[in-house]
Amino acid sequence: MITWILANLGTIVVSAILLLIVVAVIGSMIRKKKQGGSTCGCGCSGCDGCSSCQK
C-alpha cells in the first residue's frame, strides 16, 4: 500500500489541489447566489435568462 502511494504521489497531490480549487469555486458561486448576485459572471441588464438566475 505504501509503495503504491509513493509511486502515485504526484497524481494524488495534483488531484487534491484540483479538488480544492473546484470546491472553492463552487463555494464562491453559492455565496454569491445567496447574496443575490449573478453566478454566471456577467451583469443581468439585458440578459434573456435573468429571471432564471435571480430570486
CHARMM internal coordinates of N, CA and C (Angstrom, degrees):
IC EDIT
DIST 1 N 1 CA 1.4553
DIST 1 CA 1 C 1.5283
ANGL 1 N 1 CA 1 C 110.41
DIST 1 C 2 N 1.3215
ANGL 1 CA 1 C 2 N 117.47
DIHE 1 N 1 CA 1 C 2 N -44.97
DIST 2 N 2 CA 1.4664
ANGL 1 C 2 N 2 CA 121.59
DIHE 1 CA 1 C 2 N 2 CA -179.74
DIST 2 CA 2 C 1.5226
ANGL 2 N 2 CA 2 C 110.19
DIHE 1 C 2 N 2 CA 2 C -63.86
DIST 2 C 3 N 1.3191
ANGL 2 CA 2 C 3 N 117.53
DIHE 2 N 2 CA 2 C 3 N -39.27
DIST 3 N 3 CA 1.4668
ANGL 2 C 3 N 3 CA 119.77
DIHE 2 CA 2 C 3 N 3 CA -179.23
DIST 3 CA 3 C 1.5256
ANGL 3 N 3 CA 3 C 110.89
DIHE 2 C 3 N 3 CA 3 C -66.57
DIST 3 C 4 N 1.3264
ANGL 3 CA 3 C 4 N 116.97
DIHE 3 N 3 CA 3 C 4 N -35.90
DIST 4 N 4 CA 1.4620
ANGL 3 C 4 N 4 CA 120.32
DIHE 3 CA 3 C 4 N 4 CA 177.57
DIST 4 CA 4 C 1.5177
ANGL 4 N 4 CA 4 C 110.38
DIHE 3 C 4 N 4 CA 4 C -65.18
DIST 4 C 5 N 1.3414
ANGL 4 CA 4 C 5 N 117.18
DIHE 4 N 4 CA 4 C 5 N -43.83
DIST 5 N 5 CA 1.4681
ANGL 4 C 5 N 5 CA 121.38
DIHE 4 CA 4 C 5 N 5 CA 178.94
DIST 5 CA 5 C 1.5268
ANGL 5 N 5 CA 5 C 109.94
DIHE 4 C 5 N 5 CA 5 C -61.93
DIST 5 C 6 N 1.3140
ANGL 5 CA 5 C 6 N 117.28
DIHE 5 N 5 CA 5 C 6 N -45.64
DIST 6 N 6 CA 1.4624
ANGL 5 C 6 N 6 CA 120.44
DIHE 5 CA 5 C 6 N 6 CA 179.89
DIST 6 CA 6 C 1.5287
ANGL 6 N 6 CA 6 C 111.58
DIHE 5 C 6 N 6 CA 6 C -64.98
DIST 6 C 7 N 1.3173
ANGL 6 CA 6 C 7 N 117.30
DIHE 6 N 6 CA 6 C 7 N -37.21
DIST 7 N 7 CA 1.4622
ANGL 6 C 7 N 7 CA 120.92
DIHE 6 CA 6 C 7 N 7 CA -179.93
DIST 7 CA 7 C 1.5266
ANGL 7 N 7 CA 7 C 111.63
DIHE 6 C 7 N 7 CA 7 C -69.32
DIST 7 C 8 N 1.3254
ANGL 7 CA 7 C 8 N 117.44
DIHE 7 N 7 CA 7 C 8 N -26.80
DIST 8 N 8 CA 1.4648
ANGL 7 C 8 N 8 CA 122.08
DIHE 7 CA 7 C 8 N 8 CA -176.84
DIST 8 CA 8 C 1.5215
ANGL 8 N 8 CA 8 C 112.63
DIHE 7 C 8 N 8 CA 8 C -113.86
DIST 8 C 9 N 1.3052
ANGL 8 CA 8 C 9 N 117.77
DIHE 8 N 8 CA 8 C 9 N 20.46
DIST 9 N 9 CA 1.4581
ANGL 8 C 9 N 9 CA 121.75
DIHE 8 CA 8 C 9 N 9 CA -175.02
DIST 9 CA 9 C 1.5301
ANGL 9 N 9 CA 9 C 112.22
DIHE 8 C 9 N 9 CA 9 C -60.45
DIST 9 C 10 N 1.3121
ANGL 9 CA 9 C 10 N 117.85
DIHE 9 N 9 CA 9 C 10 N -41.19
DIST 10 N 10 CA 1.4656
ANGL 9 C 10 N 10 CA 120.97
DIHE 9 CA 9 C 10 N 10 CA 179.04
DIST 10 CA 10 C 1.5161
ANGL 10 N 10 CA 10 C 112.20
DIHE 9 C 10 N 10 CA 10 C -60.81
DIST 10 C 11 N 1.3087
ANGL 10 CA 10 C 11 N 116.28
DIHE 10 N 10 CA 10 C 11 N -45.08
DIST 11 N 11 CA 1.4598
ANGL 10 C 11 N 11 CA 121.06
DIHE 10 CA 10 C 11 N 11 CA 179.07
DIST 11 CA 11 C 1.5202
ANGL 11 N 11 CA 11 C 111.19
DIHE 10 C 11 N 11 CA 11 C -65.20
DIST 11 C 12 N 1.3127
ANGL 11 CA 11 C 12 N 116.85
DIHE 11 N 11 CA 11 C 12 N -39.93
DIST 12 N 12 CA 1.4636
ANGL 11 C 12 N 12 CA 120.77
DIHE 11 CA 11 C 12 N 12 CA 179.72
DIST 12 CA 12 C 1.5251
ANGL 12 N 12 CA 12 C 110.49
DIHE 11 C 12 N 12 CA 12 C -64.75
DIST 12 C 13 N 1.3247
ANGL 12 CA 12 C 13 N 117.30
DIHE 12 N 12 CA 12 C 13 N -43.95
DIST 13 N 13 CA 1.4666
ANGL 12 C 13 N 13 CA 121.10
DIHE 12 CA 12 C 13 N 13 CA -179.02
DIST 13 CA 13 C 1.5290
ANGL 13 N 13 CA 13 C 110.73
DIHE 12 C 13 N 13 CA 13 C -65.18
DIST 13 C 14 N 1.3274
ANGL 13 CA 13 C 14 N 117.43
DIHE 13 N 13 CA 13 C 14 N -47.21
DIST 14 N 14 CA 1.4713
ANGL 13 C 14 N 14 CA 121.07
DIHE 13 CA 13 C 14 N 14 CA 179.67
DIST 14 CA 14 C 1.5234
ANGL 14 N 14 CA 14 C 110.30
DIHE 13 C 14 N 14 CA 14 C -62.42
DIST 14 C 15 N 1.3133
ANGL 14 CA 14 C 15 N 118.14
DIHE 14 N 14 CA 14 C 15 N -41.66
DIST 15 N 15 CA 1.4700
ANGL 14 C 15 N 15 CA 121.55
DIHE 14 CA 14 C 15 N 15 CA 178.61
DIST 15 CA 15 C 1.5175
ANGL 15 N 15 CA 15 C 111.34
DIHE 14 C 15 N 15 CA 15 C -63.52
DIST 15 C 16 N 1.3195
ANGL 15 CA 15 C 16 N 117.31
DIHE 15 N 15 CA 15 C 16 N -40.56
DIST 16 N 16 CA 1.4667
ANGL 15 C 16 N 16 CA 120.80
DIHE 15 CA 15 C 16 N 16 CA 179.13
DIST 16 CA 16 C 1.5242
ANGL 16 N 16 CA 16 C 110.83
DIHE 15 C 16 N 16 CA 16 C -65.46
DIST 16 C 17 N 1.3285
ANGL 16 CA 16 C 17 N 117.14
DIHE 16 N 16 CA 16 C 17 N -40.96
DIST 17 N 17 CA 1.4661
ANGL 16 C 17 N 17 CA 120.63
DIHE 16 CA 16 C 17 N 17 CA 178.64
DIST 17 CA 17 C 1.5238
ANGL 17 N 17 CA 17 C 110.56
DIHE 16 C 17 N 17 CA 17 C -64.66
DIST 17 C 18 N 1.3301
ANGL 17 CA 17 C 18 N 117.23
DIHE 17 N 17 CA 17 C 18 N -44.52
DIST 18 N 18 CA 1.4654
ANGL 17 C 18 N 18 CA 120.20
DIHE 17 CA 17 C 18 N 18 CA 178.00
DIST 18 CA 18 C 1.5262
ANGL 18 N 18 CA 18 C 111.74
DIHE 17 C 18 N 18 CA 18 C -62.85
DIST 18 C 19 N 1.3146
ANGL 18 CA 18 C 19 N 117.30
DIHE 18 N 18 CA 18 C 19 N -38.99
DIST 19 N 19 CA 1.4592
ANGL 18 C 19 N 19 CA 121.01
DIHE 18 CA 18 C 19 N 19 CA 177.88
DIST 19 CA 19 C 1.5276
ANGL 19 N 19 CA 19 C 110.78
DIHE 18 C 19 N 19 CA 19 C -62.84
DIST 19 C 20 N 1.3331
ANGL 19 CA 19 C 20 N 117.08
DIHE 19 N 19 CA 19 C 20 N -42.75
DIST 20 N 20 CA 1.4605
ANGL 19 C 20 N 20 CA 120.66
DIHE 19 CA 19 C 20 N 20 CA 177.83
DIST 20 CA 20 C 1.5241
ANGL 20 N 20 CA 20 C 111.43
DIHE 19 C 20 N 20 CA 20 C -62.80
DIST 20 C 21 N 1.3189
ANGL 20 CA 20 C 21 N 117.54
DIHE 20 N 20 CA 20 C 21 N -39.87
DIST 21 N 21 CA 1.4696
ANGL 20 C 21 N 21 CA 120.68
DIHE 20 CA 20 C 21 N 21 CA 178.53
DIST 21 CA 21 C 1.5252
ANGL 21 N 21 CA 21 C 110.71
DIHE 20 C 21 N 21 CA 21 C -63.94
DIST 21 C 22 N 1.3249
ANGL 21 CA 21 C 22 N 117.07
DIHE 21 N 21 CA 21 C 22 N -44.66
DIST 22 N 22 CA 1.4660
ANGL 21 C 22 N 22 CA 120.95
DIHE 21 CA 21 C 22 N 22 CA 179.68
DIST 22 CA 22 C 1.5246
ANGL 22 N 22 CA 22 C 110.78
DIHE 21 C 22 N 22 CA 22 C -62.86
DIST 22 C 23 N 1.3215
ANGL 22 CA 22 C 23 N 117.38
DIHE 22 N 22 CA 22 C 23 N -43.36
DIST 23 N 23 CA 1.4680
ANGL 22 C 23 N 23 CA 121.17
DIHE 22 CA 22 C 23 N 23 CA 178.87
DIST 23 CA 23 C 1.5273
ANGL 23 N 23 CA 23 C 110.24
DIHE 22 C 23 N 23 CA 23 C -63.07
DIST 23 C 24 N 1.3355
ANGL 23 CA 23 C 24 N 118.01
DIHE 23 N 23 CA 23 C 24 N -40.36
DIST 24 N 24 CA 1.4608
ANGL 23 C 24 N 24 CA 121.43
DIHE 23 CA 23 C 24 N 24 CA 179.30
DIST 24 CA 24 C 1.5270
ANGL 24 N 24 CA 24 C 111.35
DIHE 23 C 24 N 24 CA 24 C -65.39
DIST 24 C 25 N 1.3236
ANGL 24 CA 24 C 25 N 117.65
DIHE 24 N 24 CA 24 C 25 N -40.81
DIST 25 N 25 CA 1.4659
ANGL 24 C 25 N 25 CA 121.08
DIHE 24 CA 24 C 25 N 25 CA 179.19
DIST 25 CA 25 C 1.5199
ANGL 25 N 25 CA 25 C 110.65
DIHE 24 C 25 N 25 CA 25 C -65.85
DIST 25 C 26 N 1.3176
ANGL 25 CA 25 C 26 N 117.39
DIHE 25 N 25 CA 25 C 26 N -44.74
DIST 26 N 26 CA 1.4631
ANGL 25 C 26 N 26 CA 120.94
DIHE 25 CA 25 C 26 N 26 CA 179.08
DIST 26 CA 26 C 1.5258
ANGL 26 N 26 CA 26 C 110.33
DIHE 25 C 26 N 26 CA 26 C -63.85
DIST 26 C 27 N 1.3307
ANGL 26 CA 26 C 27 N 117.56
DIHE 26 N 26 CA 26 C 27 N -42.01
DIST 27 N 27 CA 1.4619
ANGL 26 C 27 N 27 CA 120.77
DIHE 26 CA 26 C 27 N 27 CA 177.72
DIST 27 CA 27 C 1.5193
ANGL 27 N 27 CA 27 C 111.61
DIHE 26 C 27 N 27 CA 27 C -62.13
DIST 27 C 28 N 1.3209
ANGL 27 CA 27 C 28 N 117.08
DIHE 27 N 27 CA 27 C 28 N -39.84
DIST 28 N 28 CA 1.4603
ANGL 27 C 28 N 28 CA 121.20
DIHE 27 CA 27 C 28 N 28 CA 177.76
DIST 28 CA 28 C 1.5279
ANGL 28 N 28 CA 28 C 111.15
DIHE 27 C 28 N 28 CA 28 C -64.11
DIST 28 C 29 N 1.3258
ANGL 28 CA 28 C 29 N 116.58
DIHE 28 N 28 CA 28 C 29 N -41.35
DIST 29 N 29 CA 1.4697
ANGL 28 C 29 N 29 CA 120.59
DIHE 28 CA 28 C 29 N 29 CA 178.69
DIST 29 CA 29 C 1.5242
ANGL 29 N 29 CA 29 C 111.04
DIHE 28 C 29 N 29 CA 29 C -64.78
DIST 29 C 30 N 1.3263
ANGL 29 CA 29 C 30 N 117.22
DIHE 29 N 29 CA 29 C 30 N -39.89
DIST 30 N 30 CA 1.4672
ANGL 29 C 30 N 30 CA 120.75
DIHE 29 CA 29 C 30 N 30 CA 179.67
DIST 30 CA 30 C 1.5246
ANGL 30 N 30 CA 30 C 110.36
DIHE 29 C 30 N 30 CA 30 C -66.13
DIST 30 C 31 N 1.3544
ANGL 30 CA 30 C 31 N 116.62
DIHE 30 N 30 CA 30 C 31 N -44.14
DIST 31 N 31 CA 1.4701
ANGL 30 C 31 N 31 CA 119.44
DIHE 30 CA 30 C 31 N 31 CA 178.44
DIST 31 CA 31 C 1.5225
ANGL 31 N 31 CA 31 C 111.59
DIHE 30 C 31 N 31 CA 31 C -61.81
DIST 31 C 32 N 1.3300
ANGL 31 CA 31 C 32 N 116.71
DIHE 31 N 31 CA 31 C 32 N -42.48
DIST 32 N 32 CA 1.4632
ANGL 31 C 32 N 32 CA 120.59
DIHE 31 CA 31 C 32 N 32 CA -179.89
DIST 32 CA 32 C 1.5165
ANGL 32 N 32 CA 32 C 110.67
DIHE 31 C 32 N 32 CA 32 C -64.44
DIST 32 C 33 N 1.3299
ANGL 32 CA 32 C 33 N 117.01
DIHE 32 N 32 CA 32 C 33 N -40.13
DIST 33 N 33 CA 1.4687
ANGL 32 C 33 N 33 CA 121.52
DIHE 32 CA 32 C 33 N 33 CA 179.22
DIST 33 CA 33 C 1.5181
ANGL 33 N 33 CA 33 C 111.11
DIHE 32 C 33 N 33 CA 33 C -64.88
DIST 33 C 34 N 1.3525
ANGL 33 CA 33 C 34 N 117.20
DIHE 33 N 33 CA 33 C 34 N -40.80
DIST 34 N 34 CA 1.4632
ANGL 33 C 34 N 34 CA 120.85
DIHE 33 CA 33 C 34 N 34 CA 179.20
DIST 34 CA 34 C 1.5227
ANGL 34 N 34 CA 34 C 112.14
DIHE 33 C 34 N 34 CA 34 C -66.74
DIST 34 C 35 N 1.3351
ANGL 34 CA 34 C 35 N 116.67
DIHE 34 N 34 CA 34 C 35 N -28.19
DIST 35 N 35 CA 1.4587
ANGL 34 C 35 N 35 CA 120.98
DIHE 34 CA 34 C 35 N 35 CA 178.75
DIST 35 CA 35 C 1.5257
ANGL 35 N 35 CA 35 C 112.01
DIHE 34 C 35 N 35 CA 35 C -84.40
DIST 35 C 36 N 1.3133
ANGL 35 CA 35 C 36 N 116.69
DIHE 35 N 35 CA 35 C 36 N 0.71
DIST 36 N 36 CA 1.4563
ANGL 35 C 36 N 36 CA 120.83
DIHE 35 CA 35 C 36 N 36 CA 177.21
DIST 36 CA 36 C 1.5050
ANGL 36 N 36 CA 36 C 114.03
DIHE 35 C 36 N 36 CA 36 C 90.20
DIST 36 C 37 N 1.3073
ANGL 36 CA 36 C 37 N 117.84
DIHE 36 N 36 CA 36 C 37 N 10.20
DIST 37 N 37 CA 1.4581
ANGL 36 C 37 N 37 CA 121.39
DIHE 36 CA 36 C 37 N 37 CA -179.54
DIST 37 CA 37 C 1.5095
ANGL 37 N 37 CA 37 C 112.05
DIHE 36 C 37 N 37 CA 37 C -85.94
DIST 37 C 38 N 1.3027
ANGL 37 CA 37 C 38 N 114.71
DIHE 37 N 37 CA 37 C 38 N 174.54
DIST 38 N 38 CA 1.4477
ANGL 37 C 38 N 38 CA 121.38
DIHE 37 CA 37 C 38 N 38 CA 178.39
DIST 38 CA 38 C 1.5205
ANGL 38 N 38 CA 38 C 108.96
DIHE 37 C 38 N 38 CA 38 C -88.37
DIST 38 C 39 N 1.3053
ANGL 38 CA 38 C 39 N 117.64
DIHE 38 N 38 CA 38 C 39 N 135.43
DIST 39 N 39 CA 1.4599
ANGL 38 C 39 N 39 CA 120.68
DIHE 38 CA 38 C 39 N 39 CA -179.50
DIST 39 CA 39 C 1.5159
ANGL 39 N 39 CA 39 C 112.59
DIHE 38 C 39 N 39 CA 39 C -91.35
DIST 39 C 40 N 1.3344
ANGL 39 CA 39 C 40 N 117.89
DIHE 39 N 39 CA 39 C 40 N -8.64
DIST 40 N 40 CA 1.4635
ANGL 39 C 40 N 40 CA 119.17
DIHE 39 CA 39 C 40 N 40 CA -177.72
DIST 40 CA 40 C 1.5196
ANGL 40 N 40 CA 40 C 111.92
DIHE 39 C 40 N 40 CA 40 C -85.51
DIST 40 C 41 N 1.3182
ANGL 40 CA 40 C 41 N 118.62
DIHE 40 N 40 CA 40 C 41 N -13.40
DIST 41 N 41 CA 1.4521
ANGL 40 C 41 N 41 CA 120.89
DIHE 40 CA 40 C 41 N 41 CA 177.04
DIST 41 CA 41 C 1.5086
ANGL 41 N 41 CA 41 C 114.77
DIHE 40 C 41 N 41 CA 41 C 97.30
DIST 41 C 42 N 1.3192
ANGL 41 CA 41 C 42 N 117.49
DIHE 41 N 41 CA 41 C 42 N -4.93
DIST 42 N 42 CA 1.4596
ANGL 41 C 42 N 42 CA 119.41
DIHE 41 CA 41 C 42 N 42 CA 178.33
DIST 42 CA 42 C 1.5190
ANGL 42 N 42 CA 42 C 109.34
DIHE 41 C 42 N 42 CA 42 C -120.47
DIST 42 C 43 N 1.2994
ANGL 42 CA 42 C 43 N 115.94
DIHE 42 N 42 CA 42 C 43 N 169.21
DIST 43 N 43 CA 1.4524
ANGL 42 C 43 N 43 CA 120.35
DIHE 42 CA 42 C 43 N 43 CA 179.76
DIST 43 CA 43 C 1.5115
ANGL 43 N 43 CA 43 C 111.81
DIHE 42 C 43 N 43 CA 43 C -75.19
DIST 43 C 44 N 1.3142
ANGL 43 CA 43 C 44 N 116.70
DIHE 43 N 43 CA 43 C 44 N 163.47
DIST 44 N 44 CA 1.4577
ANGL 43 C 44 N 44 CA 120.32
DIHE 43 CA 43 C 44 N 44 CA -176.29
DIST 44 CA 44 C 1.5270
ANGL 44 N 44 CA 44 C 112.63
DIHE 43 C 44 N 44 CA 44 C -95.01
DIST 44 C 45 N 1.3287
ANGL 44 CA 44 C 45 N 118.27
DIHE 44 N 44 CA 44 C 45 N -7.11
DIST 45 N 45 CA 1.4588
ANGL 44 C 45 N 45 CA 118.87
DIHE 44 CA 44 C 45 N 45 CA -179.68
DIST 45 CA 45 C 1.5288
ANGL 45 N 45 CA 45 C 109.41
DIHE 44 C 45 N 45 CA 45 C -68.69
DIST 45 C 46 N 1.3145
ANGL 45 CA 45 C 46 N 115.29
DIHE 45 N 45 CA 45 C 46 N 122.34
DIST 46 N 46 CA 1.4542
ANGL 45 C 46 N 46 CA 120.71
DIHE 45 CA 45 C 46 N 46 CA 178.92
DIST 46 CA 46 C 1.5169
ANGL 46 N 46 CA 46 C 114.28
DIHE 45 C 46 N 46 CA 46 C 79.43
DIST 46 C 47 N 1.3134
ANGL 46 CA 46 C 47 N 118.41
DIHE 46 N 46 CA 46 C 47 N 9.92
DIST 47 N 47 CA 1.4534
ANGL 46 C 47 N 47 CA 121.47
DIHE 46 CA 46 C 47 N 47 CA -179.26
DIST 47 CA 47 C 1.5246
ANGL 47 N 47 CA 47 C 109.66
DIHE 46 C 47 N 47 CA 47 C -89.45
DIST 47 C 48 N 1.3353
ANGL 47 CA 47 C 48 N 116.55
DIHE 47 N 47 CA 47 C 48 N 129.35
DIST 48 N 48 CA 1.4626
ANGL 47 C 48 N 48 CA 120.43
DIHE 47 CA 47 C 48 N 48 CA 179.78
DIST 48 CA 48 C 1.5232
ANGL 48 N 48 CA 48 C 112.62
DIHE 47 C 48 N 48 CA 48 C -69.08
DIST 48 C 49 N 1.3291
ANGL 48 CA 48 C 49 N 117.93
DIHE 48 N 48 CA 48 C 49 N -27.47
DIST 49 N 49 CA 1.4531
ANGL 48 C 49 N 49 CA 121.52
DIHE 48 CA 48 C 49 N 49 CA -177.73
DIST 49 CA 49 C 1.5049
ANGL 49 N 49 CA 49 C 113.86
DIHE 48 C 49 N 49 CA 49 C -96.89
DIST 49 C 50 N 1.3188
ANGL 49 CA 49 C 50 N 118.50
DIHE 49 N 49 CA 49 C 50 N 15.60
DIST 50 N 50 CA 1.4635
ANGL 49 C 50 N 50 CA 122.15
DIHE 49 CA 49 C 50 N 50 CA -175.80
DIST 50 CA 50 C 1.5276
ANGL 50 N 50 CA 50 C 112.27
DIHE 49 C 50 N 50 CA 50 C -59.26
DIST 50 C 51 N 1.3159
ANGL 50 CA 50 C 51 N 117.19
DIHE 50 N 50 CA 50 C 51 N -38.66
DIST 51 N 51 CA 1.4671
ANGL 50 C 51 N 51 CA 119.11
DIHE 50 CA 50 C 51 N 51 CA -177.74
DIST 51 CA 51 C 1.5201
ANGL 51 N 51 CA 51 C 112.02
DIHE 50 C 51 N 51 CA 51 C -67.12
DIST 51 C 52 N 1.3219
ANGL 51 CA 51 C 52 N 118.19
DIHE 51 N 51 CA 51 C 52 N -24.66
DIST 52 N 52 CA 1.4638
ANGL 51 C 52 N 52 CA 120.01
DIHE 51 CA 51 C 52 N 52 CA -178.67
DIST 52 CA 52 C 1.5197
ANGL 52 N 52 CA 52 C 113.04
DIHE 51 C 52 N 52 CA 52 C -85.14
DIST 52 C 53 N 1.3438
ANGL 52 CA 52 C 53 N 118.05
DIHE 52 N 52 CA 52 C 53 N -18.77
DIST 53 N 53 CA 1.4604
ANGL 52 C 53 N 53 CA 118.09
DIHE 52 CA 52 C 53 N 53 CA -177.44
DIST 53 CA 53 C 1.5246
ANGL 53 N 53 CA 53 C 112.54
DIHE 52 C 53 N 53 CA 53 C -106.63
DIST 53 C 54 N 1.3073
ANGL 53 CA 53 C 54 N 118.80
DIHE 53 N 53 CA 53 C 54 N -10.99
DIST 54 N 54 CA 1.4627
ANGL 53 C 54 N 54 CA 121.70
DIHE 53 CA 53 C 54 N 54 CA 178.50
DIST 54 CA 54 C 1.5114
ANGL 54 N 54 CA 54 C 110.30
DIHE 53 C 54 N 54 CA 54 C -104.99
DIST 54 C 55 N 1.3309
ANGL 54 CA 54 C 55 N 114.57
DIHE 54 N 54 CA 54 C 55 N 159.55
DIST 55 N 55 CA 1.4711
ANGL 54 C 55 N 55 CA 119.89
DIHE 54 CA 54 C 55 N 55 CA 179.67
DIST 55 CA 55 C 1.4954
ANGL 55 N 55 CA 55 C 111.33
DIHE 54 C 55 N 55 CA 55 C -66.88
END
COOR INIT
IC SEED 1 N 1 CA 1 C
IC BUILD
